[in-house]
């Protein structure tokens, strides 16, 4: 059986969602509409590719590396000199997961910044009164929100950002303040250890 092409699936899902929008044909006919459509496809593809890279390649490789070291240690004539627990041998695996959070946050942050740029380009083009105010300034003025600071408005992006900051600034220890309530049970004396799903 032929495996479905993930890009085909992505584009078909986007078309299905976009087709519910009035004048969807503009995403193909209008240059700016097409630019926005391709922007969404590109960024969603990048995020999915990054996720798949970690799940399908990095995590299995990190797990195999820990197992290989354990196997080599068990068969080493010097194993009596080396005192490393099997849990300690998984540190590279956990480090790979933690670095995945850093990468995921940077992908998301880059997406938001690029989204602001393309939306500003769009709104500037339709500003017939010539009093354009960039989207982020408009949101700050209208609802007192900075789009780049909405990361903590959603539990999943807040978690990714918080873990990313713990990795970058606290060597992976879960001590960045404030600690989200649902993460307060993590042991602050140990680096964050998350198993892949």
Buried (B, 14 or more C-beta within 10 A) or exposed (E): EEEEEEEEEBBEEBBEEBEEEEEBEBBEEEEBBEEBBEBBBEBBBEBBEBBEEBEEEBBEEBBEBBBEBBEEBEEEEEEEEEEEEEEEBBBBBBBBBBBBBBBBBEBBBEBBEEBBEBBBEBBEEEEEEEEBBBBBEBBBEEEEEEBEEEBEEEEEBBBBBBBBBBBBEBEBBBBBEEBEEEBEEBEEEEBBBEEBE
